């Protein structure tokens, strides 16, 4: 029992101790502003105390952190204060320097930086303008140097080529030199063309000599056959043959009329009858016959009247002798001469025709390729207005050139317009150049405003032909017509335009 009492006593003491602790804890909690539950168990109070302790610990740590932050910020404030002090000193020093700089620039010492921006921009623009001016000055100096060099070179060229231009301004001298250059180029081109023509003419002369010798031989044979000493006499023989032929025709007509009037009698019988007629009685007889003819043969009156007049005239010339027989003999002699001359004339004309055909055959064999190529160019340049070219002979048996239209109409050079003649010349020239290039090196082809008389369509065709030919040789075309420049810009192939 004593142990139990002892235990109870201890328990009571512990309860009292717990109560005491609870009271003290509640007192502390109350002092800290925490709500207090007097009936709360010790565990609950302890739990509340632990929670409070954690909160207090957290607050302590936060306070320490804040204290540290305050300390750091106080240090930062002190540092900033020092920096501010230094900055203030630097600002004061800078303001002094700023005032001095502004005054040196001619501005007020208290000029704000914001206003200085416009000034700086103006200064920068001024320096930029000065740089540009310096560049321009340098360019001007270079131009002056180039001009001096140009004047020196021009003077040297003028002294060497055209001394008569010495002392002229350089620009005028250059224009004159350019004109001289153009003229010399034209002369050179013409000289080359003439050289080619001379060579071609020499070849033709050599060939013509051979033909001439053959022609002389043929003419000599014809002269021998015509019984004349020189071929120049053949024209007189031809006229004589023509006269004889005319006389023969007239004689045949007279004989025919006499035979018709003779009512079946032969010419000899009529001559015998004419010899027996009294010349003095002819007028009356003629009158009788005239009346008879008018009455019986009125449809043939006019024709017989003309025959009567001729017969009357011839009878008046007769004196009753053998004049009619002499006339008949002369007529027979003339007829014989006419036959001989006609045969000779036929031989001469036949020989001339053969000679002309041989000359034409030779011309076709040698000029055929050139005329064929020129025909192709001519057809292109005239836009098909002409199909081809052909050679022909004029009234003097001289070779001439003609253009053949699609309907086979021949147009000779004198019948062409000036523009078409220019196109014909250009076609022949281009064909000659191509033939020249077959055996020689290409040479430049320089022309000046050859398309002046061409319309737009033919100008375009000509420019295209020149552009295609320029792939094989150098072609230079001078012009002052802007329309041709615009057309050249539309060409196929490489075309270089250079403005002078």
CORPE-V732029 format. One record per helix or strand of 2 or more residues. SS is the DSSP state (h for helix, s for strand). FROM is the first residue (numbers start at 1). LEN is the number of residues. If there is no record, write none. Layout:
ss:SS from:FROM len:LEN
ss:SS from:FROM len:LEN
//
This chain:
ss:h from:2 len:30
ss:h from:42 len:63
ss:h from:113 len:49
ss:h from:163 len:3
ss:h from:170 len:57
ss:h from:233 len:29
ss:h from:267 len:10
ss:h from:279 len:18
ss:h from:298 len:20
ss:h from:323 len:59
ss:s from:388 len:6
ss:s from:399 len:6
ss:s from:410 len:3
ss:h from:413 len:3
ss:h from:418 len:20
ss:s from:445 len:4
ss:h from:456 len:14
ss:s from:475 len:4
ss:h from:482 len:7
//
